[in-house]
Amino acid sequence: MRRLLVRAESCAGCRFCEMVCSFSHEGRFSPSLSRITVIKEDRLGFDYPIFCRLCESCPPVDSCPNKALSRSPEGTLRLDEEACSGCGTCVKICPHSALKMGEASKPIFCDLCGGRPKCVERCPTGALSHEETEELDEGPIEVMKRLMERWGVYA
């Protein structure tokens, strides 16, 4: 399965990926409308993009009371807008905080831009890639611990 991957050491925290994503999907530059969100841990100087990780077991799909979420053959999430009540259960239950509510009170999430993620194409540092992999990469907490250990920082 093709997934977005992050090289955390390369992320500059510029949030350009958020701007490209929101413009690509919504026609305007707005981090709140982006399907990718850069978390910033300023105390440690750590930045990490958050997006749908295409988990094998997907709590948002399983928890939707209206069965409005499903998976495409490529593994990305799909939303049946008519079935979605906007309750937000999927947003609250995602263990990676990869879904958020959009302006229409419907969840928004990464759809890999139909196989050509704009965030990957435009990332100025090359921190994002779109690669074939069966394994999930490390999440932000694991990456932060690894980098802190490597850099000799203990919080």
Rosetta constraint file for C-alpha pairs under 8 A:
AtomPair CA 1 CA 74 HARMONIC 6.85 0.50
AtomPair CA 1 CA 75 HARMONIC 7.30 0.50
AtomPair CA 1 CA 132 HARMONIC 5.33 0.50
AtomPair CA 1 CA 133 HARMONIC 5.63 0.50
AtomPair CA 1 CA 134 HARMONIC 5.84 0.50
AtomPair CA 2 CA 74 HARMONIC 7.68 0.50
AtomPair CA 2 CA 130 HARMONIC 6.31 0.50
AtomPair CA 2 CA 131 HARMONIC 5.03 0.50
AtomPair CA 2 CA 132 HARMONIC 4.13 0.50
AtomPair CA 2 CA 133 HARMONIC 6.00 0.50
AtomPair CA 2 CA 134 HARMONIC 8.00 0.50
AtomPair CA 3 CA 53 HARMONIC 7.00 0.50
AtomPair CA 3 CA 54 HARMONIC 7.09 0.50
AtomPair CA 3 CA 130 HARMONIC 5.44 0.50
AtomPair CA 3 CA 131 HARMONIC 5.57 0.50
AtomPair CA 3 CA 132 HARMONIC 6.37 0.50
AtomPair CA 3 CA 133 HARMONIC 6.70 0.50
AtomPair CA 4 CA 53 HARMONIC 7.19 0.50
AtomPair CA 4 CA 112 HARMONIC 7.85 0.50
AtomPair CA 4 CA 128 HARMONIC 6.71 0.50
AtomPair CA 4 CA 129 HARMONIC 5.61 0.50
AtomPair CA 4 CA 130 HARMONIC 4.50 0.50
AtomPair CA 4 CA 131 HARMONIC 6.53 0.50
AtomPair CA 5 CA 128 HARMONIC 5.71 0.50
AtomPair CA 5 CA 129 HARMONIC 5.21 0.50
AtomPair CA 5 CA 130 HARMONIC 6.14 0.50
AtomPair CA 5 CA 131 HARMONIC 7.08 0.50
AtomPair CA 5 CA 137 HARMONIC 6.54 0.50
AtomPair CA 6 CA 48 HARMONIC 7.90 0.50
AtomPair CA 6 CA 49 HARMONIC 7.41 0.50
AtomPair CA 6 CA 127 HARMONIC 5.56 0.50
AtomPair CA 6 CA 128 HARMONIC 4.85 0.50
AtomPair CA 6 CA 129 HARMONIC 6.58 0.50
AtomPair CA 6 CA 137 HARMONIC 7.69 0.50
AtomPair CA 7 CA 11 HARMONIC 6.82 0.50
AtomPair CA 7 CA 126 HARMONIC 7.94 0.50
AtomPair CA 7 CA 127 HARMONIC 4.78 0.50
AtomPair CA 7 CA 128 HARMONIC 6.45 0.50
AtomPair CA 8 CA 47 HARMONIC 7.28 0.50
AtomPair CA 8 CA 48 HARMONIC 6.18 0.50
AtomPair CA 8 CA 127 HARMONIC 6.52 0.50
AtomPair CA 8 CA 143 HARMONIC 7.18 0.50
AtomPair CA 9 CA 127 HARMONIC 7.59 0.50
AtomPair CA 10 CA 125 HARMONIC 6.06 0.50
AtomPair CA 10 CA 126 HARMONIC 6.85 0.50
AtomPair CA 10 CA 127 HARMONIC 4.86 0.50
AtomPair CA 11 CA 47 HARMONIC 6.29 0.50
AtomPair CA 11 CA 48 HARMONIC 6.73 0.50
AtomPair CA 11 CA 125 HARMONIC 6.58 0.50
AtomPair CA 11 CA 126 HARMONIC 7.84 0.50
AtomPair CA 11 CA 127 HARMONIC 5.14 0.50
AtomPair CA 12 CA 47 HARMONIC 6.79 0.50
AtomPair CA 12 CA 125 HARMONIC 7.17 0.50
AtomPair CA 13 CA 38 HARMONIC 6.69 0.50
AtomPair CA 13 CA 40 HARMONIC 7.11 0.50
AtomPair CA 13 CA 46 HARMONIC 7.96 0.50
AtomPair CA 13 CA 47 HARMONIC 5.12 0.50
AtomPair CA 13 CA 48 HARMONIC 7.20 0.50
AtomPair CA 15 CA 19 HARMONIC 6.76 0.50
AtomPair CA 15 CA 37 HARMONIC 7.77 0.50
AtomPair CA 15 CA 38 HARMONIC 6.20 0.50
AtomPair CA 16 CA 20 HARMONIC 6.17 0.50
AtomPair CA 16 CA 119 HARMONIC 7.78 0.50
AtomPair CA 16 CA 122 HARMONIC 7.79 0.50
AtomPair CA 16 CA 123 HARMONIC 6.81 0.50
AtomPair CA 16 CA 124 HARMONIC 7.94 0.50
AtomPair CA 17 CA 21 HARMONIC 6.01 0.50
AtomPair CA 17 CA 36 HARMONIC 7.08 0.50
AtomPair CA 17 CA 118 HARMONIC 7.75 0.50
AtomPair CA 17 CA 119 HARMONIC 4.61 0.50
AtomPair CA 17 CA 120 HARMONIC 7.68 0.50
AtomPair CA 17 CA 122 HARMONIC 7.05 0.50
AtomPair CA 17 CA 123 HARMONIC 6.14 0.50
AtomPair CA 18 CA 22 HARMONIC 6.13 0.50
AtomPair CA 18 CA 30 HARMONIC 7.51 0.50
AtomPair CA 18 CA 31 HARMONIC 5.42 0.50
AtomPair CA 18 CA 34 HARMONIC 5.22 0.50
AtomPair CA 18 CA 35 HARMONIC 7.27 0.50
AtomPair CA 18 CA 36 HARMONIC 5.71 0.50
AtomPair CA 18 CA 37 HARMONIC 6.22 0.50
AtomPair CA 18 CA 38 HARMONIC 7.49 0.50
AtomPair CA 18 CA 119 HARMONIC 7.47 0.50
AtomPair CA 19 CA 23 HARMONIC 6.08 0.50
AtomPair CA 19 CA 29 HARMONIC 5.09 0.50
AtomPair CA 19 CA 30 HARMONIC 6.19 0.50
AtomPair CA 19 CA 31 HARMONIC 6.17 0.50
AtomPair CA 19 CA 34 HARMONIC 6.98 0.50
AtomPair CA 20 CA 24 HARMONIC 5.94 0.50
AtomPair CA 20 CA 29 HARMONIC 7.35 0.50
AtomPair CA 20 CA 118 HARMONIC 6.50 0.50
AtomPair CA 20 CA 119 HARMONIC 6.12 0.50
AtomPair CA 20 CA 122 HARMONIC 7.38 0.50
AtomPair CA 21 CA 25 HARMONIC 6.17 0.50
AtomPair CA 21 CA 34 HARMONIC 5.27 0.50
AtomPair CA 21 CA 35 HARMONIC 6.43 0.50
AtomPair CA 21 CA 36 HARMONIC 7.11 0.50
AtomPair CA 21 CA 118 HARMONIC 6.47 0.50
AtomPair CA 21 CA 119 HARMONIC 6.19 0.50
AtomPair CA 22 CA 26 HARMONIC 5.42 0.50
AtomPair CA 22 CA 27 HARMONIC 6.80 0.50
AtomPair CA 22 CA 28 HARMONIC 6.12 0.50
AtomPair CA 22 CA 29 HARMONIC 5.58 0.50
AtomPair CA 22 CA 30 HARMONIC 5.81 0.50
AtomPair CA 22 CA 31 HARMONIC 6.61 0.50
AtomPair CA 22 CA 32 HARMONIC 7.97 0.50
AtomPair CA 22 CA 33 HARMONIC 5.24 0.50
AtomPair CA 22 CA 34 HARMONIC 4.31 0.50
AtomPair CA 22 CA 35 HARMONIC 7.13 0.50
AtomPair CA 23 CA 27 HARMONIC 4.29 0.50
AtomPair CA 23 CA 28 HARMONIC 4.41 0.50
AtomPair CA 23 CA 29 HARMONIC 5.12 0.50
AtomPair CA 23 CA 30 HARMONIC 7.51 0.50
AtomPair CA 24 CA 28 HARMONIC 7.82 0.50
AtomPair CA 24 CA 118 HARMONIC 7.40 0.50
AtomPair CA 25 CA 34 HARMONIC 7.84 0.50
AtomPair CA 26 CA 33 HARMONIC 7.18 0.50
AtomPair CA 30 CA 34 HARMONIC 6.72 0.50
AtomPair CA 31 CA 37 HARMONIC 7.31 0.50
AtomPair CA 32 CA 102 HARMONIC 7.73 0.50
AtomPair CA 33 CA 102 HARMONIC 6.32 0.50
AtomPair CA 33 CA 103 HARMONIC 7.74 0.50
AtomPair CA 33 CA 108 HARMONIC 7.86 0.50
AtomPair CA 35 CA 51 HARMONIC 6.51 0.50
AtomPair CA 35 CA 98 HARMONIC 7.71 0.50
AtomPair CA 35 CA 99 HARMONIC 7.49 0.50
AtomPair CA 35 CA 100 HARMONIC 7.96 0.50
AtomPair CA 35 CA 108 HARMONIC 6.28 0.50
AtomPair CA 35 CA 109 HARMONIC 4.81 0.50
AtomPair CA 35 CA 110 HARMONIC 4.88 0.50
AtomPair CA 36 CA 49 HARMONIC 6.38 0.50
AtomPair CA 36 CA 50 HARMONIC 5.57 0.50
AtomPair CA 36 CA 51 HARMONIC 4.84 0.50
AtomPair CA 36 CA 98 HARMONIC 7.49 0.50
AtomPair CA 36 CA 109 HARMONIC 7.61 0.50
AtomPair CA 36 CA 110 HARMONIC 6.76 0.50
AtomPair CA 37 CA 49 HARMONIC 5.45 0.50
AtomPair CA 37 CA 50 HARMONIC 5.07 0.50
AtomPair CA 37 CA 51 HARMONIC 6.71 0.50
AtomPair CA 38 CA 47 HARMONIC 6.39 0.50
AtomPair CA 38 CA 48 HARMONIC 5.30 0.50
AtomPair CA 38 CA 49 HARMONIC 4.08 0.50
AtomPair CA 38 CA 50 HARMONIC 5.93 0.50
AtomPair CA 39 CA 47 HARMONIC 5.61 0.50
AtomPair CA 39 CA 48 HARMONIC 5.30 0.50
AtomPair CA 39 CA 49 HARMONIC 6.18 0.50
AtomPair CA 39 CA 50 HARMONIC 7.03 0.50
AtomPair CA 40 CA 45 HARMONIC 7.44 0.50
AtomPair CA 40 CA 46 HARMONIC 5.84 0.50
AtomPair CA 40 CA 47 HARMONIC 4.54 0.50
AtomPair CA 40 CA 48 HARMONIC 6.68 0.50
AtomPair CA 41 CA 45 HARMONIC 5.82 0.50
AtomPair CA 41 CA 46 HARMONIC 4.90 0.50
AtomPair CA 41 CA 47 HARMONIC 6.20 0.50
AtomPair CA 42 CA 46 HARMONIC 6.30 0.50
AtomPair CA 42 CA 47 HARMONIC 8.00 0.50
AtomPair CA 46 CA 144 HARMONIC 7.25 0.50
AtomPair CA 48 CA 140 HARMONIC 6.30 0.50
AtomPair CA 50 CA 96 HARMONIC 7.35 0.50
AtomPair CA 50 CA 97 HARMONIC 7.35 0.50
AtomPair CA 50 CA 98 HARMONIC 6.04 0.50
AtomPair CA 50 CA 140 HARMONIC 7.94 0.50
AtomPair CA 51 CA 96 HARMONIC 7.75 0.50
AtomPair CA 51 CA 97 HARMONIC 7.77 0.50
AtomPair CA 51 CA 98 HARMONIC 4.71 0.50
AtomPair CA 51 CA 99 HARMONIC 7.61 0.50
AtomPair CA 51 CA 109 HARMONIC 7.14 0.50
AtomPair CA 51 CA 110 HARMONIC 6.11 0.50
AtomPair CA 52 CA 96 HARMONIC 7.53 0.50
AtomPair CA 52 CA 98 HARMONIC 4.91 0.50
AtomPair CA 52 CA 99 HARMONIC 7.15 0.50
AtomPair CA 52 CA 109 HARMONIC 6.44 0.50
AtomPair CA 52 CA 110 HARMONIC 5.60 0.50
AtomPair CA 53 CA 96 HARMONIC 7.90 0.50
AtomPair CA 53 CA 98 HARMONIC 7.73 0.50
AtomPair CA 53 CA 136 HARMONIC 7.05 0.50
AtomPair CA 54 CA 58 HARMONIC 7.54 0.50
AtomPair CA 54 CA 75 HARMONIC 6.18 0.50
AtomPair CA 54 CA 76 HARMONIC 6.25 0.50
AtomPair CA 54 CA 77 HARMONIC 7.86 0.50
AtomPair CA 55 CA 136 HARMONIC 7.35 0.50
AtomPair CA 58 CA 62 HARMONIC 6.38 0.50
AtomPair CA 58 CA 94 HARMONIC 7.83 0.50
AtomPair CA 59 CA 63 HARMONIC 5.81 0.50
AtomPair CA 59 CA 90 HARMONIC 7.41 0.50
AtomPair CA 59 CA 93 HARMONIC 6.44 0.50
AtomPair CA 59 CA 94 HARMONIC 6.08 0.50
AtomPair CA 59 CA 95 HARMONIC 7.76 0.50
AtomPair CA 60 CA 64 HARMONIC 6.15 0.50
AtomPair CA 60 CA 69 HARMONIC 7.40 0.50
AtomPair CA 60 CA 89 HARMONIC 7.31 0.50
AtomPair CA 60 CA 90 HARMONIC 4.17 0.50
AtomPair CA 60 CA 91 HARMONIC 7.03 0.50
AtomPair CA 60 CA 93 HARMONIC 6.05 0.50
AtomPair CA 60 CA 94 HARMONIC 5.69 0.50
AtomPair CA 61 CA 67 HARMONIC 7.16 0.50
AtomPair CA 61 CA 68 HARMONIC 7.81 0.50
AtomPair CA 61 CA 69 HARMONIC 5.08 0.50
AtomPair CA 61 CA 70 HARMONIC 5.88 0.50
AtomPair CA 61 CA 71 HARMONIC 7.94 0.50
AtomPair CA 61 CA 90 HARMONIC 7.09 0.50
AtomPair CA 62 CA 67 HARMONIC 7.87 0.50
AtomPair CA 63 CA 89 HARMONIC 6.95 0.50
AtomPair CA 63 CA 90 HARMONIC 6.46 0.50
AtomPair CA 63 CA 93 HARMONIC 7.66 0.50
AtomPair CA 64 CA 68 HARMONIC 6.45 0.50
AtomPair CA 64 CA 69 HARMONIC 6.71 0.50
AtomPair CA 64 CA 89 HARMONIC 6.42 0.50
AtomPair CA 64 CA 90 HARMONIC 6.04 0.50
AtomPair CA 66 CA 83 HARMONIC 6.07 0.50
AtomPair CA 66 CA 84 HARMONIC 6.42 0.50
AtomPair CA 66 CA 85 HARMONIC 7.44 0.50
AtomPair CA 67 CA 83 HARMONIC 7.18 0.50
AtomPair CA 67 CA 84 HARMONIC 7.85 0.50
AtomPair CA 68 CA 79 HARMONIC 5.61 0.50
AtomPair CA 68 CA 80 HARMONIC 4.87 0.50
AtomPair CA 68 CA 81 HARMONIC 7.08 0.50
AtomPair CA 68 CA 82 HARMONIC 7.89 0.50
AtomPair CA 68 CA 83 HARMONIC 5.08 0.50
AtomPair CA 68 CA 84 HARMONIC 5.13 0.50
AtomPair CA 69 CA 77 HARMONIC 6.61 0.50
AtomPair CA 69 CA 78 HARMONIC 5.58 0.50
AtomPair CA 69 CA 79 HARMONIC 4.80 0.50
AtomPair CA 69 CA 80 HARMONIC 6.40 0.50
AtomPair CA 70 CA 77 HARMONIC 5.73 0.50
AtomPair CA 70 CA 78 HARMONIC 5.20 0.50
AtomPair CA 70 CA 79 HARMONIC 6.66 0.50
AtomPair CA 71 CA 75 HARMONIC 5.39 0.50
AtomPair CA 71 CA 76 HARMONIC 5.51 0.50
AtomPair CA 71 CA 77 HARMONIC 4.65 0.50
AtomPair CA 71 CA 78 HARMONIC 5.67 0.50
AtomPair CA 72 CA 76 HARMONIC 5.36 0.50
AtomPair CA 72 CA 77 HARMONIC 6.21 0.50
AtomPair CA 72 CA 78 HARMONIC 6.37 0.50
AtomPair CA 76 CA 110 HARMONIC 7.59 0.50
AtomPair CA 76 CA 111 HARMONIC 5.65 0.50
AtomPair CA 76 CA 112 HARMONIC 7.33 0.50
AtomPair CA 77 CA 109 HARMONIC 7.59 0.50
AtomPair CA 77 CA 110 HARMONIC 7.77 0.50
AtomPair CA 77 CA 111 HARMONIC 6.62 0.50
AtomPair CA 78 CA 111 HARMONIC 7.93 0.50
AtomPair CA 79 CA 84 HARMONIC 7.43 0.50
AtomPair CA 80 CA 84 HARMONIC 6.23 0.50
AtomPair CA 81 CA 106 HARMONIC 7.61 0.50
AtomPair CA 84 CA 106 HARMONIC 7.05 0.50
AtomPair CA 85 CA 106 HARMONIC 7.68 0.50
AtomPair CA 86 CA 105 HARMONIC 5.26 0.50
AtomPair CA 86 CA 106 HARMONIC 4.98 0.50
AtomPair CA 86 CA 107 HARMONIC 7.22 0.50
AtomPair CA 88 CA 92 HARMONIC 6.35 0.50
AtomPair CA 88 CA 101 HARMONIC 7.05 0.50
AtomPair CA 88 CA 106 HARMONIC 7.59 0.50
AtomPair CA 88 CA 107 HARMONIC 7.05 0.50
AtomPair CA 89 CA 93 HARMONIC 6.16 0.50
AtomPair CA 90 CA 94 HARMONIC 6.20 0.50
AtomPair CA 90 CA 99 HARMONIC 7.29 0.50
AtomPair CA 90 CA 107 HARMONIC 7.63 0.50
AtomPair CA 91 CA 97 HARMONIC 6.97 0.50
AtomPair CA 91 CA 98 HARMONIC 7.61 0.50
AtomPair CA 91 CA 99 HARMONIC 5.02 0.50
AtomPair CA 91 CA 100 HARMONIC 5.49 0.50
AtomPair CA 91 CA 101 HARMONIC 7.04 0.50
AtomPair CA 91 CA 107 HARMONIC 6.81 0.50
AtomPair CA 92 CA 97 HARMONIC 7.61 0.50
AtomPair CA 93 CA 97 HARMONIC 7.98 0.50
AtomPair CA 94 CA 98 HARMONIC 6.53 0.50
AtomPair CA 94 CA 99 HARMONIC 6.87 0.50
AtomPair CA 96 CA 139 HARMONIC 7.94 0.50
AtomPair CA 98 CA 109 HARMONIC 6.45 0.50
AtomPair CA 98 CA 110 HARMONIC 7.89 0.50
AtomPair CA 99 CA 107 HARMONIC 6.20 0.50
AtomPair CA 99 CA 108 HARMONIC 5.76 0.50
AtomPair CA 99 CA 109 HARMONIC 4.95 0.50
AtomPair CA 100 CA 107 HARMONIC 5.38 0.50
AtomPair CA 100 CA 108 HARMONIC 5.53 0.50
AtomPair CA 100 CA 109 HARMONIC 6.85 0.50
AtomPair CA 101 CA 105 HARMONIC 5.65 0.50
AtomPair CA 101 CA 106 HARMONIC 5.43 0.50
AtomPair CA 101 CA 107 HARMONIC 4.34 0.50
AtomPair CA 101 CA 108 HARMONIC 5.90 0.50
AtomPair CA 102 CA 106 HARMONIC 5.45 0.50
AtomPair CA 102 CA 107 HARMONIC 5.65 0.50
AtomPair CA 102 CA 108 HARMONIC 5.66 0.50
AtomPair CA 112 CA 116 HARMONIC 6.36 0.50
AtomPair CA 112 CA 117 HARMONIC 4.91 0.50
AtomPair CA 113 CA 117 HARMONIC 4.78 0.50
AtomPair CA 113 CA 118 HARMONIC 6.72 0.50
AtomPair CA 116 CA 120 HARMONIC 7.96 0.50
AtomPair CA 116 CA 121 HARMONIC 7.74 0.50
AtomPair CA 117 CA 121 HARMONIC 6.54 0.50
AtomPair CA 117 CA 130 HARMONIC 7.41 0.50
AtomPair CA 118 CA 122 HARMONIC 6.10 0.50
AtomPair CA 119 CA 123 HARMONIC 5.74 0.50
AtomPair CA 119 CA 128 HARMONIC 7.29 0.50
AtomPair CA 120 CA 126 HARMONIC 7.33 0.50
AtomPair CA 120 CA 127 HARMONIC 7.99 0.50
AtomPair CA 120 CA 128 HARMONIC 5.14 0.50
AtomPair CA 120 CA 129 HARMONIC 5.50 0.50
AtomPair CA 120 CA 130 HARMONIC 6.86 0.50
AtomPair CA 123 CA 127 HARMONIC 6.69 0.50
AtomPair CA 123 CA 128 HARMONIC 6.60 0.50
AtomPair CA 138 CA 142 HARMONIC 5.81 0.50
AtomPair CA 138 CA 143 HARMONIC 6.05 0.50
AtomPair CA 139 CA 143 HARMONIC 6.21 0.50
AtomPair CA 140 CA 144 HARMONIC 5.96 0.50
AtomPair CA 141 CA 145 HARMONIC 6.25 0.50
AtomPair CA 142 CA 146 HARMONIC 6.20 0.50
AtomPair CA 143 CA 147 HARMONIC 6.06 0.50
AtomPair CA 144 CA 148 HARMONIC 5.98 0.50
AtomPair CA 145 CA 149 HARMONIC 6.16 0.50
AtomPair CA 146 CA 150 HARMONIC 6.19 0.50
AtomPair CA 147 CA 151 HARMONIC 5.95 0.50
AtomPair CA 148 CA 152 HARMONIC 5.80 0.50
AtomPair CA 148 CA 153 HARMONIC 4.75 0.50
AtomPair CA 148 CA 154 HARMONIC 6.41 0.50
AtomPair CA 149 CA 153 HARMONIC 6.14 0.50
AtomPair CA 149 CA 154 HARMONIC 7.23 0.50
